[in-house]
Amino acid sequence: MQQQQQTIAKQPSSPRETRGTQSLFAALLRSCNTSKDLARGRNVHSQIQATSFRSDKYLANLVIQMYGKCGSMGDARSVFDNLEQPDLFSWNIIVTAYAQNGAAYATAGRGRESLDFFYRMLLHGERADEISLTSLLVACNHIGVLHRSVTGFQSIRFDHGLAPLLEHYGCLVGALARAGQLQFAEELVETMPFEADDKVLGSLLSACRTQHDAGRGARVAENVFKLDPTSDAAHVMLSNIYAAR
């Protein structure tokens, strides 16, 4: 790897070599995302900084994404702040990074920072897309204030003119369930214009376990088994619900 990185750091001498070098940097950053290898990611970032690609927005966006995936939000914020003109991809990456890190490290502050970046994005004239809005709902959920999740969901159609996707419904189901509104969460699953997947049903089933709602948990588990009859997670959670009665 060290020899490969020494080669990458050389300045490309032709348009074809430039495209190849950019693609290689991008592949290395995505590999660091997958493995969450912060040390290697910093090394790749350092290599990029040593070339003419240091001002390449596409690679800068991938660097922000890599730092976000690795949980290094200070580095992600630093790279973002140095972008001359963030595009929608840039804003989505930083909003998503703060939202995901808030969920991963159970810090409501990260959720609020995600919301701050979302509204900064709108003030800069960017139109939110489905990705931005998913991150908005994830951040609202993590803050733990139900009305924020509800108003965030309503804003998808009324403020942004988009039709909510399954991911958006799933976020609202999760928010309702965690707030103890299991009946409303179950009703939303039954009436939304999508078939619930195992992720949506799993969040509802988990809330049934936490709140010791065996009857509802049994109904939700039955739907999980329709999707995956061998679901070990559903069997375990359902057993835990009945054991806690």
Secondary structure, DSSP 8 states (H G I E B T S, - for coil): -HHHHHHHTS---SHHHHHHHHHHHHHHHHHHHHHT-HHHHHHHHHHHHTSGGGG-HHHHHHHHHHHHHTT-HHHHHHHHHT-SS--HHHHHHHHHHHHHHHHHHT-HHHHHHHHHHHHHHHHTT----HHHHHHHHHHHHHHT-HHHHHHHHHHHHHTT-----HHHHHHHHHHHHHTT-HHHHHHHHHHSSS---HHHHHHHHHHHHHTT-HHHHHHHHHHHHHH-TT-HHHHHHHHHHHHT-
